Amino acid sequence: MGWTRRFESGGESIEIRFPGSPDEFTAADWETETPPTPSVVPVPGVYDEPGWDSRTLAVRLLAVSVTLEADLPSERPEDPFEGEYGTALQQAYERGRKRSEKTMQAFLEWLRALSRQPWLGLVADAPRQYGRGGVYYAATGEPIAGFGRGISRTFTSSRSRVNYSQLDEVIRGIEQGNPVPPSQALLADAWHLMDGTDRPDRIRAIILAAIACEIRAQEHLRAAANEHNESAINLLLRKGSTLQYLLNDVMTVVCDTSLKESDPELARHVQSLSANRNSLVHEGITSSRSPLLLSAPEIGQRVFNWLESHAHQQTAAAARKSPAAQT
């Protein structure tokens, strides 16, 4: 643990920090209104796969620090809450608090979409403040004042695999101010409906996973098309949007490959997902002739992974053909 990233956003420097030990970020002894909560606790492992460490930790507290410009004198008065200093201090704290909440909201939205966190729900709510928020002089680290009553919110998860590359991608999304792509948000919704509730909603999970794949496939095809055949791609996409058409017919034209040639097993799962999606939309029932052998979100995740793998292959091939690579 102890993962930390600092980045710029909105003209301010922001740091997100995971705890390095169970007592880091926990309420101090003098914060009597805040019940002590360990920052990280061991939980039973939920994965048992080759190459993965099955030891699992639940992170309960994170720290967000915002460095901003504020019109505060360099010397702290005896009572920092009085007079003009107190007004400027309150304004600085409110700016930092709002930026922290916005950052954590974006962090959880990206984390939910990238790392299969169905416990976060259909919409990721920003975590509430635990204990007191503090204002410090950035140059010296000297504390100025603390704000906020002790409140907390606890999440639990039965599916919780997050790796450092996913966290780095989360930070890039926040830093660049990008919203979570609709395809990833919809697939996260499908995961929640299957795994994040006591009563899985298989019907809606099928529809959302299929739509997520259709959107993701079109995103990939548009990105793969160069400016010379952009109009042709638009024409092909207007002719149809079914998964099999996109991943086989259009992929063959644009990328000289298809899912059924590259991964026949996944192609069969996609056929079942499409059949069930179409049966639900047009008849209101699932397809009895094409039962799903995997859950809809699992099929969707495999489609996303296949498209990502193909995009990496295209990038590598383009690099080999570039003039710099040939010299």
ChimeraX attribute file (.defattr): number of C-alpha atoms within 10 A of each C-alpha:
attribute: neighborCount
match mode: 1-to-1
recipient: residues
	/A:1	11
	/A:2	10
	/A:3	11
	/A:4	15
	/A:5	14
	/A:6	15
	/A:7	15
	/A:8	14
	/A:9	15
	/A:10	10
	/A:11	9
	/A:12	13
	/A:13	13
	/A:14	22
	/A:15	17
	/A:16	19
	/A:17	17
	/A:18	20
	/A:19	21
	/A:20	14
	/A:21	14
	/A:22	16
	/A:23	14
	/A:24	18
	/A:25	21
	/A:26	21
	/A:27	20
	/A:28	14
	/A:29	10
	/A:30	7
	/A:31	14
	/A:32	11
	/A:33	13
	/A:34	18
	/A:35	16
	/A:36	16
	/A:37	19
	/A:38	17
	/A:39	21
	/A:40	22
	/A:41	13
	/A:42	11
	/A:43	12
	/A:44	11
	/A:45	14
	/A:46	14
	/A:47	15
	/A:48	10
	/A:49	8
	/A:50	7
	/A:51	6
	/A:52	8
	/A:53	10
	/A:54	13
	/A:55	12
	/A:56	15
	/A:57	15
	/A:58	15
	/A:59	18
	/A:60	20
	/A:61	22
	/A:62	17
	/A:63	18
	/A:64	20
	/A:65	18
	/A:66	23
	/A:67	16
	/A:68	15
	/A:69	9
	/A:70	13
	/A:71	10
	/A:72	15
	/A:73	9
	/A:74	8
	/A:75	9
	/A:76	14
	/A:77	12
	/A:78	8
	/A:79	11
	/A:80	17
	/A:81	15
	/A:82	12
	/A:83	10
	/A:84	11
	/A:85	17
	/A:86	16
	/A:87	14
	/A:88	18
	/A:89	21
	/A:90	17
	/A:91	14
	/A:92	17
	/A:93	22
	/A:94	13
	/A:95	14
	/A:96	22
	/A:97	19
	/A:98	12
	/A:99	19
	/A:100	21
	/A:101	17
	/A:102	13
	/A:103	23
	/A:104	22
	/A:105	18
	/A:106	24
	/A:107	19
	/A:108	19
	/A:109	24
	/A:110	27
	/A:111	22
	/A:112	27
	/A:113	25
	/A:114	19
	/A:115	17
	/A:116	23
	/A:117	25
	/A:118	24
	/A:119	20
	/A:120	22
	/A:121	16
	/A:122	18
	/A:123	14
	/A:124	20
	/A:125	14
	/A:126	18
	/A:127	16
	/A:128	13
	/A:129	19
	/A:130	22
	/A:131	24
	/A:132	18
	/A:133	18
	/A:134	15
	/A:135	21
	/A:136	14
	/A:137	16
	/A:138	12
	/A:139	7
	/A:140	7
	/A:141	9
	/A:142	11
	/A:143	12
	/A:144	17
	/A:145	18
	/A:146	13
	/A:147	14
	/A:148	11
	/A:149	14
	/A:150	17
	/A:151	13
	/A:152	15
	/A:153	11
	/A:154	10
	/A:155	10
	/A:156	11
	/A:157	15
	/A:158	15
	/A:159	16
	/A:160	18
	/A:161	14
	/A:162	13
	/A:163	9
	/A:164	9
	/A:165	9
	/A:166	16
	/A:167	19
	/A:168	13
	/A:169	14
	/A:170	22
	/A:171	22
	/A:172	14
	/A:173	16
	/A:174	23
	/A:175	17
	/A:176	12
	/A:177	13
	/A:178	11
	/A:179	12
	/A:180	19
	/A:181	14
	/A:182	14
	/A:183	23
	/A:184	22
	/A:185	21
	/A:186	24
	/A:187	31
	/A:188	31
	/A:189	28
	/A:190	32
	/A:191	31
	/A:192	24
	/A:193	25
	/A:194	22
	/A:195	22
	/A:196	22
	/A:197	13
	/A:198	8
	/A:199	9
	/A:200	15
	/A:201	16
	/A:202	17
	/A:203	18
	/A:204	17
	/A:205	25
	/A:206	28
	/A:207	22
	/A:208	25
	/A:209	28
	/A:210	29
	/A:211	22
	/A:212	26
	/A:213	29
	/A:214	22
	/A:215	19
	/A:216	23
	/A:217	23
	/A:218	21
	/A:219	14
	/A:220	17
	/A:221	24
	/A:222	17
	/A:223	12
	/A:224	18
	/A:225	17
	/A:226	12
	/A:227	11
	/A:228	8
	/A:229	12
	/A:230	16
	/A:231	12
	/A:232	14
	/A:233	21
	/A:234	14
	/A:235	11
	/A:236	17
	/A:237	17
	/A:238	9
	/A:239	10
	/A:240	12
	/A:241	17
	/A:242	19
	/A:243	24
	/A:244	22
	/A:245	17
	/A:246	22
	/A:247	25
	/A:248	19
	/A:249	17
	/A:250	22
	/A:251	20
	/A:252	15
	/A:253	15
	/A:254	19
	/A:255	15
	/A:256	10
	/A:257	16
	/A:258	21
	/A:259	22
	/A:260	17
	/A:261	11
	/A:262	13
	/A:263	11
	/A:264	12
	/A:265	11
	/A:266	17
	/A:267	21
	/A:268	17
	/A:269	23
	/A:270	25
	/A:271	17
	/A:272	21
	/A:273	30
	/A:274	25
	/A:275	23
	/A:276	27
	/A:277	27
	/A:278	19
	/A:279	15
	/A:280	17
	/A:281	12
	/A:282	10
	/A:283	11
	/A:284	12
	/A:285	13
	/A:286	21
	/A:287	18
	/A:288	10
	/A:289	9
	/A:290	15
	/A:291	13
	/A:292	20
	/A:293	11
	/A:294	12
	/A:295	18
	/A:296	30
	/A:297	30
	/A:298	16
	/A:299	23
	/A:300	29
	/A:301	20
	/A:302	16
	/A:303	24
	/A:304	20
	/A:305	12
	/A:306	16
	/A:307	20
	/A:308	14
	/A:309	12
	/A:310	17
	/A:311	17
	/A:312	12
	/A:313	12
	/A:314	14
	/A:315	12
	/A:316	11
	/A:317	11
	/A:318	11
	/A:319	13
	/A:320	12
	/A:321	10
	/A:322	10
	/A:323	8
	/A:324	8
	/A:325	9
	/A:326	8
	/A:327	5
